[in-house]
Amino acid sequence: MSRLDSFIRRVTAQRDVLDHVCTLLAALPGPVIELGLGNGRTFHHLREKLPGRRIIAFDRKLGAHESSVPPGEDLVLGEINETAARFAGIGAALVHADIETNYPDIDAETARWLPPLAASLLREGGIVASGLALSHPELAVLELPAGVPHERYFLYLRK
Ligand SMILES: C[S@@+](CC[C@H](N)C(=O)[O-])C[C@H]1O[C@@H](n2cnc3c(N)ncnc32)[C@H](O)[C@@H]1O
């Protein structure tokens, strides 16, 4: 599969997963944590789907399109494993993690620190949507929406 086809499949799965999760969040209070603001496309999508919901976005540096920059108090720059740890206990309804690189060494390291971090950020019943598989005793696998291929995106419920 070409990298272009792979990219299209990834962002389609991402959009479908985020739309699905936004419906699940309707009755669940708490902020959204966006790990990997990047260009801001998924931030922009979440902001549109979840009007009024606080979204705190993290990245090592600001690279988002000007239409997709969060207000200063909701933009946290630096290494996520250090910056987001300061928000443990915030009671997030959703953690969206879009920080996989497809470099096995880096992703293996991320898969080590991301699961406990995500669990610490979420309220009970909160959801993680992640491009990387996560393994943690407080995170239960949630079914993906119909049509999203397994292993393309991962969903978990905070027990
Ligand atoms: C794939 S991009 C995110 C794309 C974004 N969700 C969008 O829709 O535009 C991943 C982003 O995560 C950031 N990132 C990855 N690992 C990180 C880390 N450990 N700490 C801080 N930022 C990280 C990168 O700088 C990059 O901007």
The ligand as an ORCA input file, in Angstrom:
! r2SCAN-3c Opt
* xyz 0 1
  C       0.631     13.472     13.613
  S       0.930     15.003     14.347
  C      -0.652     15.437     14.991
  C      -1.598     15.857     13.936
  C      -2.816     16.537     14.483
  N      -3.623     15.663     15.316
  C      -3.658     17.122     13.361
  O      -4.767     16.614     13.117
  O      -3.192     18.063     12.736
  C       1.788     14.583     15.799
  C       2.212     15.788     16.615
  O       2.575     15.298     17.906
  C       3.730     15.964     18.355
  N       4.410     15.045     19.280
  C       4.685     13.730     19.064
  N       5.281     13.199     20.144
  C       5.366     14.208     21.066
  C       5.883     14.285     22.380
  N       6.442     13.226     22.988
  N       5.818     15.474     23.037
  C       5.278     16.561     22.425
  N       4.757     16.536     21.173
  C       4.804     15.379     20.505
  C       4.525     16.289     17.115
  O       5.314     17.429     17.344
  C       3.426     16.512     16.063
  O       3.124     17.878     15.921
*
